[in-house]
């Protein structure tokens, strides 16, 4: 039974490590895309990710990597529960940080149109032009305030296409729904790992107790 518990713990620990890798990869990939590979297809998603708490996600990845390293000695030191207890503490911290990131993104979707306005207004004309091309619209909430480009060639065209507030808002809402759901999925992995670690601690504690009883009664370890 102990071997099965340990194997389950190791499996969730590896998945936890992979989640930590995603916490680091997504911000780095987003920043690299924004800097070197921004185009009409990815401009909206990159812009939205760039305004998510990416720094917190990177910090969380460090916590998760350290937490995983704390678990490694427990694979071999079966009589030592100290590393497992430290590991449990790290998992709890990582889970709370991940939950906080997910909730922050979720709250931002509650007033999506209001929150997108300052993001749109801060963008240079080249970025606004790509957004207009992607969503086939002109300006954010006023088509008269458009950036003249191949999509919005004139005031008449801008009036016909309409503002970007609705198509951009719908895209942002759907995209961020996926993002915060992913982070909540990471929390679920954290919780499963936490339960596996607690089961392993309890199992080892019980076996240690039986071993001490056997030594006192003179039977030796079973």
Secondary structure, DSSP 8 states (H G I E B T S, - for coil): -HHHHHHHHHHHHHHHHHHHHHHHHHHHHHHHHHHH---TTTHHHHHHHHTS-HHHHHHHHHHHHHHHHHHHGGGT-TT--HHHHHHHHHHHHHHHHHHHHHHHHHHHHHTHHHHHHHHHHTS-HHHHHHHHHHHT--SSS-TTS---SSS--SHHHHHHH--SHHHHHHHHHHHHHHHHHHHHHHHHHHHHHHHHHHHHHHHHHHHHHHHHHHHHHT----
